[in-house]
Amino acid sequence: MSSDRPCPVGGERRLLTGWGRTSPSMATVVGAEAVGRGGHPSMGFSGPALGRGLGRSYGDAAQVGGGTIIDATTLPRLFQLDREAASLRVDAGVGLEDLLRRIIPLGFFVPVTPGTARVTVGGAIASDVHGKNHHRDGSFTRHVQGLTLVTSDGPRRLRPDDETAPFFWATAGGMGLTGLITEATISLPRVETGYIASETTREPDLDAVMRRLIEVDRTSGYSVAWVDGLSKGRSFGRGVVNSGDHAPLDALSPAQRRTATRYDPKVVSIPPLPYPQPPGFAMKAFNELWYRASRPGRRIESISSFFHPLDALANWNLVYGRRGFLQWQFAVPDGNESLIAESLSTLAATEGTRPTLVVLKRFGPAGHGHLSFPIPGWTLAVDLPINGAALRRALDELDEKVAAAGGRLYLAKDSRLRRELIPPMYPRLDEWRTLRDRLDPERRFRSDLSRRLRLTDPDPETASS
């Protein structure tokens, strides 16, 4: 249903969805040449507009029904690497996967990568993505030295350390609603190889998983836990904890040294599946297999297998069947760990609901972005096949508990949050709205997400216009 092939300047009407394949909306998609790096987005089209990269937001964040989508992947290619300063000026439409192919052979890595490498630099900034190293390195925009933002008033150069900093931080995590990011300069960590020295442990229950995450975060740059969302009794919340750091050259085997700086992930596709959602017995069998097959110990593995295992399936979102799926991801401060167990128990007990992929991580200090998701504490992400009213009720109740605990949901993943919970979850929302209106006084940049949650318009009358 979603089509993310490059589009010519003249544009064409397309029905677009997010990665979860829900809530489709029709928009006119134009190539970025319609704007240009220093162009004016009100030229050539009218009505609401929004930039879109590779379409990996799970919900409706990269859609604007009835408006104009600017295809950022068609931006003119820019790649200016300063090896001495370890910084890269790059166009916002390049995907992290393509970027890794170029910079790993040169001895560099991206500062932060989410669970997929198929996101653009602009999308990583707009969503202020986090990764397995947030406890140590924070989220993506912490490593952005500057960016160019095209608004309805023209281009602006924004930096995090000068008089433009308030606008920079309104854009960092601003979900593309402040304007079109066309290029950015980012700091790059140096690496010797394209491999990770990792360690895997199997933990018998949720308490053990959480203790292990706290432990490995003291010594490892990267960490993540897979949790069995269907396990019960004494093994409730059992999981696999993976941690690691970039492998030095002398840690590699002779065979691995021959491909030490290669980044070439293998990808296969799957056909659409006939069932509406994965059968329960299949999910239980998969979880048992995954838990048993995750061999404890240390190993040297490729960057793609450690960071982006699902990218090996080009269209893995089809696994969830015709109805699609949602990902429910929340963060809560330390001291609210009980909400993680309560959430898993509630979802597993909800009629017709089966938590599939469940991921748990630790967060470090929050960033400066007004709408950035990470806060110090814990984050849990759960994939859930779309399954009607019972699931909606369960998630609505859990959302309220997250908000009451001082937590929040991730806007880049959301597809169904109630709008009245946005202000308590994002207490700097009004400050962000003021800055956003200064950047885009015509309020041209909107999305289906911003309309649904009234992010840009607190007044219901103006929100519906």
PyMOL commands that set and color helices and strands:
alter all, ss='L'
color gray80, all
select helices_A, chain A and resi 32-34+72-74+96-106+121-126+134-137+140-143+165-171+206-217+233-235+249-251+254-257+280-293+303-307+309-312+316-320+338-349+388-404+419-425+429-439+448-453+460-463
alter helices_A, ss='H'
color red, helices_A
select strands_A, chain A and resi 12-16+25-31+49-52+68-71+79-82+87-91+144-151+154-158+180-187+195-203+222-227+239-246+297-302+325-332+358-363+377-385+408-409
alter strands_A, ss='S'
color yellow, strands_A
deselect
rebuild
show_as cartoon
